[in-house]
Amino acid sequence: VQLVESGGGLVQAGGSLRLSCAASGLTFSSYAMGWFRQAPGKEREYVAAISRSGSSGYYAQSVKGRFTISRDNAKNTVYLQMNSLELEDTAVYYCAASTTGRGLALRSSYDSWGQGTLVTVSS
């Protein structure tokens, strides 16, 4: 299984970015997918998750209303649209794949992880 994130970069506060995560080596539609992030000196934290079909999205309270998770099973890709970015959103963002599809806010529910993409929000 390989997960490759892209789309990170430097953006001003209030701006937007869209992250992508391309998956290979798995039957993508059989996996729930999630996004996590890790800021310097902090634990990796849950951001958002999406069901296998894409019909249900779930969000951490800190990003609800600003971030949108989506997926394209035909392209084996999951996305994270990030709007109204805040300084506190600065982190390395990781996508992850889950066979269980349960407990998606927990890191332990995920089987595979990408290498991450850095998002830096400046003032």
N, C-alpha and C positions, 0 to 999 in steps of 0.2 A: 504494500500500500504506500502510495506517495501522495502527499498533500503539499501543494506549492502555492503560497500566498503571494499576492502582488497588489500594487495600488497604493502602498504607503508613501509617505512623503511629508514635506513641510507645508503647513497651511496656517493661515491666520485664524485667530479666534473668530467664531461666527461663520467660518467657511465650511465647505463640504469635501468629502472624499468618498470614493467607493472602493472598497477592498474586494478582491476576488480570491477564490481558492479553487484551484484546479486539482481534481482528484484522478488518480489512475491506479490500476491494480486491484480494483474492487468493483463490486456491483453497486454502483453509487446509489441507486434508488432503494437499496436495502439498508442504508445507513441514515440515521438522523445525524444532523451536523450542528456544530456549535462554534461560536467564536468566544475566545477568552483574550484577556490582555494582562500584561505585566509591566507595571511602571517601575522605574529604578528604585531598588530597595524595598519593594513591596511584593506581596504574594500574587501569584497568578489568580485572576478573578474572572468569574463568568460575566459575559456580556449579553449573548443572545444565542438562541438555538432554534432549529426548525425541524419539523417532522419529515419523515421519509418522502411523503408526497408533496410537501411544501404547503399543505393546507393550513398548518398551524405554526405560528411563530411565538417565541417566548423571549422576554427581555428582563434584564436586570433593571431595578428601579432607577438606577442612575442614568440610564440611557433611554428609557421608555419615552416615546414621543419624539425622540431625536434620531434614533437609529432604526433601520429597517433591514431585516434579514430576508433573503429570498434565495431560491435555487432554480437551476435549470437542469433537470435530470438528463435531457438530451445532450447537454454539453458537459455533464459531470462537473458542474461548477456551482459553488455557493458564493453568495455576495453579502456584503455588509455595506449598506448605504448609510453614511454618517453625515448628518446635518447639524447645524448650530454647534459646531465643535467648540469645546471649552479647553482651557489650559489643562484641566484635570484629565482630559482624554489622552494626553500624551502617554504613549506606552508602545511596547511591542505587541502586536496583535497576532494571535495564533488561531488557526482553524483546527478543528478536530472532528473525528468521525466516531459514531457510536453505533454498535450493533444492537444494544438493548433498547435504545429509544426511550429509556426511562431515567429519571433523576438527572436530567440534562444540565442542571446547574452545577453538578458535581464533576470535578476533574476525573474522578475514578470511574465515571460512566463511559469514558472515551477510550477507544482502543488504539487510535493512531492520531498523531499530531504532525502539523507542519513545522517549518523552521521559524516562521514568524516574519512579519513585515513591520517596520518601524513607522509609527505615526507621531509626528511632532507638531504640536499646536503652539503657535507663538502669539504674543500679545501685540 
